[in-house]
Every structure is written in C-alpha cells, then in structure tokens.
C-alpha cells in the first residue's frame, strides 16, 4: 500500500475517533453516544409538516410502563401539547 493511502486511512480513522470522542463527551459517555446514533440516524430527515397540518399519529407508552396507546385515541378534537424532555 503506497504511503499516501496509509496517511489518508490514518487521518480518516483519526477523524472518526475524534468525532466519536466528542459525541461521547456531549452524550455523557460512549454507551450513550452509540445509542444516540443508533436511534437518531434512521430518523434524521426533514419533515414536510406545515403550520395548520394535522400532527402525525404516534404510539406512546403510558406512565404505568406497560400500556401502549395512540395519540389520536386520547385527544379527539381537543388540542394537545406533547413535551419531550428529560427530568433527570
């Protein structure tokens, strides 16, 4: 393998390691970084919702930790605000 390709491969691997280390630092640890990437990448796209559009239905887990339900089952014609956040 020529010297140029060895350096190129080394730089690419170094950049990947540096990116993962930075992501791990931001996410709280390597395990959290892996889970964040695992779940985020398939869903990272821009949506096409506009103001006034009906929100897409979602299947959620209830507070009891076992029951699952669809948002539309609970809201009917009433407005709904869903807050996704962490309280830890």
CORHU-V304223 format. One record per helix or strand of 3 or more residues. SS is the DSSP state (H for helix, E for strand). FROM is the first residue (numbers start at 1). TO is the last residue. If there is no record, write none. Layout:
BEGIN
[[SS,FROM,TO] [SS,FROM,TO]]
END
This chain:
BEGIN
[[H,3,27] [H,30,43] [E,59,61] [E,68,70] [H,71,75]]
END
